[in-house]
């Protein structure tokens, strides 16, 4: 699912959200993407996710998890 579609869907819920974003460096993400062509999911980047989230939500908190490859975001819908 393209990140824009995911963020649009999250915004449609009109609710406070806590979402975990695993980066490309995360072992599970690397495993899942290893079977894909390099040009698939080019939009799956932390900076792109943060930009899209910021367009639709007010960022309340961002916290890196101990793994170093995952982040938690708390965000509220923009009114």
C-alpha positions in Angstrom: 0.0 0.0 0.0 1.5 3.4 -1.0 2.2 5.5 2.1 -0.1 8.3 0.9 -3.0 5.9 0.7 -2.2 4.6 4.2 -2.0 8.1 5.7 -5.2 9.1 3.9 -6.9 6.0 5.4 -5.6 6.9 8.9 -6.9 10.4 8.5 -10.4 9.1 7.5 -10.6 7.5 10.9 -10.6 11.0 12.4 -9.0 9.8 15.6 -5.9 10.3 17.7 -3.4 7.8 16.5 -0.3 6.0 17.7 1.5 4.4 14.8 4.8 2.5 14.6 7.0 3.0 11.6 9.7 0.5 10.9 12.4 1.9 8.7 13.9 0.1 5.7 16.8 -0.9 8.0 14.5 -3.0 10.2 15.2 -6.7 9.8 11.5 -7.6 9.1 11.1 -4.8 6.5 14.4 -5.8 4.8 13.1 -9.4 4.7 9.8 -8.4 3.2 11.3 -6.1 0.7 14.0 -8.5 -0.4 11.6 -10.3 -2.6 10.4 -7.1 -4.3 12.0 -5.3 -7.3 14.1 -2.3 -6.3 11.7 0.2 -7.8 8.7 -1.1 -5.8 7.8 0.9 -2.7 10.2 3.7 -3.5 8.0 5.9 -1.3 8.6 3.8 1.8 11.0 6.2 3.5 10.9 7.8 7.0 11.1 11.3 5.7 8.2 10.8 3.2 6.1 9.2 6.0 6.7 12.1 8.3 5.9 14.7 5.6 2.6 12.9 4.7 1.7 12.5 8.3 2.4 16.2 9.0 0.0 17.1 6.1 -2.9 15.5 7.7 -2.1 15.4 11.4 -0.7 17.5 14.2 2.4 15.7 15.4 2.3 15.4 19.2 5.2 13.0 19.9 7.9 11.1 18.0 10.0 8.5 19.8 12.7 6.1 18.6 12.4 2.6 19.9 15.4 0.8 21.4 15.9 -1.3 18.2 17.0 1.9 16.4 15.0 0.9 13.4 11.4 1.7 14.5 9.7 4.9 15.6 6.5 5.6 17.3 4.4 8.6 16.4 1.5 10.1 18.3 -0.6 12.4 16.2 -4.0 14.1 16.2 -6.1 14.9 13.2 -5.9 18.4 11.9 -9.2 20.3 12.3 
